[in-house]
Amino acid sequence: MDTAAFDYELPEERIAQHPLVERDAARLLVDRGPGRPPDHRVVRDLPELLEPGDLVVVNTTRVLPARLHLRKATGGAAEVLLLERVEAAAAAGDPGGTVWEALVRPSRKLPPGTELRPPDGGDDLVVVTGEDLGEGRRLVELRTAGDELTTLECHGEMPLPPYITARLDDPERYQTVFSRRPGSAAAPTAGLHLTPEVLAHLDERGVQRAEVELVVGLGTFRPITAEVVEDHVMHSEQYRVPAATAEACARTRAAGGRVVAVGTTAVRALESAAVRGEPEGRTDLFITPGYRWQVVDRLLTNFHLPRSSLLVMIEAFVGPRWRDLYTAALDERYRFLSFGDAMLIERKR
């Protein structure tokens, strides 16, 4: 397929720069199927839009304060965005360090072995540049004087997407209320809308809930640069689908209920486990039109960037009428992208 088929005009003023004060006050465009206009609701209405016996699946990954503003010994500025710890690699020359895959800028001016430190001159963190992996990715060694996560919380910041230029006053607004294990370089943004109150009302409604983990990295947010969709290479990401979640999905569908994924990352975790026949591991699954869905029936998702792999997944899910849904959202002045509004869509049969 031509990548241009997934382009659309997104006015800059429609890109949400701030999260709403109330998470569940986000607007919710509800797909009612081909030939029918969508309904316009809010996220706190979600429980009444689902049925008893449905199953909601959330991604519990937590975002690392992974963006580091550093300096070379000469004073030159550098930025390191940690993508994923390389578990199998040993840190060179320092048994206390860890090796990460990262995006590094300006990469060409930072040869292997360059030491980077915080601008305040603190000696509790040193980042040493390593091998060039291509596409802006590098290996870097992270050396910390104390606990690694504590050090990152001290020196790092939330890795907001580049289209969000406003300051985020509360870092927890880029975390879901059910986030657990830190590791992601971006939030599973559909989950940002859910609140303890919405989750409690789902429970009261008889809607079950299950968890997966997909560590959000380059595979999720890397744009499609190839002219042909099928030429796009997905970078792999770690996923885990607990046995209890797989059993709950099978039980729900067997009883006539629907599996409702919260976000495209939950979709990739569930479908990867089904396709690969492995409950956890690494996935580079690229869901494109023609994909044979095995688990997910409905999807709560934000509105995505033009020409993105996520938009390709949406067409695989609902077909080309995603354009009608996006047009309706633009006409009704919905807020787009990570801090924007959401839609609830039904898989085409």
Sequence and secondary structure as in RCSB ss.txt:
>XXXX:A:sequence
MDTAAFDYELPEERIAQHPLVERDAARLLVDRGPGRPPDHRVVRDLPELLEPGDLVVVNTTRVLPARLHLRKATG
GAAEVLLLERVEAAAAAGDPGGTVWEALVRPSRKLPPGTELRPPDGGDDLVVVTGEDLGEGRRLVELRTAGDELT
TLECHGEMPLPPYITARLDDPERYQTVFSRRPGSAAAPTAGLHLTPEVLAHLDERGVQRAEVELVVGLGTFRPIT
AEVVEDHVMHSEQYRVPAATAEACARTRAAGGRVVAVGTTAVRALESAAVRGEPEGRTDLFITPGYRWQVVDRLL
TNFHLPRSSLLVMIEAFVGPRWRDLYTAALDERYRFLSFGDAMLIERKR
>XXXX:A:secstr
 BGGGG     GGGB  S  SSGGGSEEEE   TTS  EEEEGGGHHHHS TT EEEEE  EE   EEEEE TTS
 EEEEEEEEE TT   TT TT EEEEEEEETGGGS TT EEB TT  SSEEEEEEEEEETTEEEEEEEESS HHH
HHHHHEE    TT  S  S GGGGS TT  SEEESS  GGGGG  HHHHHHHHHHT EEEEEEE   HHHH    
SSBGGG     EEEE  HHHHHHHHHHHHTT  EEEESHHHHHHHHHHHHHT SEEEE     TT   SS  EEE
EE   TT HHHHHHHHHH TTHHHHHHHHHHTT  BSTTS EEEEE   
